[in-house]
Amino acid sequence: MPLLISLFADRPEFIASVADMRWREWGHPPEPEDLSWWLETTSREAGRSELPVTFLAVDDSGEVVGAVGLDHYDLEERRETSPWVTGMIVRADRRGAGAGRDLLSRLEGWACEHGIGQVWVGTGAAASGFYQRCGWSAVEVYTTGEGQRISVLHKTFP
């Protein structure tokens, strides 16, 4: 099924759907549990020409398949590096079919178009392989103050 990848700024009607998808995936400690936090954060990330910016994937039936953002930072412990991939999510029933790769590719293209030469991402071990298959390099694994083990990956653009 073909996907339309577009800026959130052009499709604000999907903000609640993506916020709900992110909340269902991550809305438990140590992340915020309040759905309103996810809605506010997702709405704030709907930039167009400067950070934060988010892309979403919609299938030909008009259903949101996934989203990915780029923001100044994602991990409090790594604020000295910027920008960071944020909120990468693909619906569970669509994982493994290329939506995540398509979203990440569009985000990387936007970064290059806007003079961004390198990007970081912090993720759990399960998603680390996805980023490595997309050409990202592992930088470190560390444990946050809340006890989460985070894999940090990096990509430089030509």
C-alpha positions in Angstrom: 0.0 0.0 0.0 1.6 3.3 -1.0 2.3 5.9 1.6 2.1 9.7 1.5 4.8 11.2 3.6 4.1 14.9 4.5 4.9 17.5 7.1 2.7 17.6 10.1 2.3 21.3 9.5 0.4 20.4 6.3 -1.8 17.8 8.0 -2.7 19.0 11.5 -5.9 16.9 11.5 -3.7 13.9 12.3 -2.0 15.4 15.5 -4.5 13.7 17.8 -4.1 10.3 16.1 -0.3 10.4 16.3 -0.4 11.6 19.9 -2.6 8.7 20.8 -0.3 6.3 19.0 2.7 7.6 20.9 0.9 7.6 24.2 -0.2 3.9 23.7 3.4 2.9 22.9 5.3 5.1 25.5 2.8 6.5 27.9 4.1 4.7 31.0 6.9 5.5 33.5 9.5 6.8 33.1 7.7 8.6 30.3 4.7 10.9 31.0 1.5 9.0 31.5 -0.9 11.8 30.7 -2.4 11.7 27.2 -2.6 15.6 27.2 1.2 15.8 27.5 1.5 13.6 24.4 -1.0 15.8 22.5 0.7 19.0 23.5 4.2 17.7 22.6 3.0 16.3 19.3 1.3 19.6 18.4 4.4 21.6 19.4 6.5 19.5 17.0 4.6 20.5 13.9 7.1 22.9 12.5 7.7 23.6 8.8 11.0 25.2 8.2 12.8 25.1 11.5 13.1 22.7 14.4 11.1 20.9 15.8 9.6 19.4 12.6 7.6 16.1 12.2 6.7 14.0 9.2 3.9 11.6 9.1 3.0 8.7 6.8 -0.6 8.2 5.7 -1.8 5.3 3.6 -4.2 5.5 0.7 -7.2 4.8 2.9 -6.4 7.9 4.9 -5.1 6.1 8.0 -2.0 7.3 9.9 0.8 4.7 9.7 3.5 6.4 11.5 5.5 9.6 12.3 9.0 10.8 13.0 10.3 14.1 14.4 13.5 16.1 14.5 14.1 18.4 17.4 17.0 20.2 19.1 17.5 17.4 21.6 15.8 14.4 23.0 17.9 13.2 25.9 18.5 15.6 28.8 21.9 13.9 29.4 23.1 14.7 25.8 21.9 18.3 25.2 25.3 19.2 23.9 24.6 17.4 20.6 21.9 18.4 18.2 19.5 17.7 16.5 17.9 14.5 17.5 15.3 12.2 15.9 12.2 12.1 18.2 9.0 10.3 18.4 9.7 7.7 15.7 6.7 5.4 15.6 5.0 3.1 13.2 1.7 1.3 13.9 2.4 -2.2 15.1 0.5 -3.8 12.3 2.6 -2.0 9.7 6.0 -2.5 11.1 8.5 -4.2 8.9 6.9 -3.0 5.7 9.1 0.0 5.0 7.1 2.8 6.6 9.8 3.6 9.2 12.5 3.6 6.5 10.4 5.9 4.3 9.8 8.3 7.2 13.4 8.4 8.3 14.6 8.9 4.7 12.3 11.9 4.3 13.4 13.3 7.6 17.1 12.9 6.6 16.4 14.6 3.3 14.8 17.6 5.0 17.8 17.8 7.3 20.2 17.9 4.3 18.0 20.5 2.6 18.2 22.7 5.7 22.0 22.5 6.1 22.0 20.0 8.9 25.1 17.8 8.5 24.6 15.3 11.3 21.8 13.9 13.5 21.6 11.7 16.6 18.9 9.3 18.0 18.5 7.7 21.4 16.5 4.4 21.4 16.0 1.1 23.1 18.1 -1.9 22.1 15.2 -3.3 19.9 15.1 -0.3 17.6 18.9 0.1 17.4 19.2 -2.5 14.7 16.6 -0.6 12.6 18.7 2.5 12.6 21.9 0.6 11.9 20.2 -1.0 8.8 19.4 2.6 7.7 23.1 3.6 7.8 23.4 4.9 11.4 26.4 4.2 13.5 26.3 3.2 17.2 28.0 5.7 19.5 27.3 4.5 23.0 24.9 2.7 25.3 24.3 4.2 28.7 21.8 4.1 31.6 19.7 7.2 32.3 19.0 8.5 35.8 15.6 6.7 35.6 17.4 3.4 34.9 16.6 3.2 31.1 19.3 1.7 28.9 19.6 3.9 25.9 21.5 3.2 22.6 22.8 6.4 21.0 23.3 6.4 17.3 24.6 9.0 14.9 24.5 9.7 11.2 26.5 12.2 9.2 25.2 13.5 5.8 27.5 14.1 2.8 
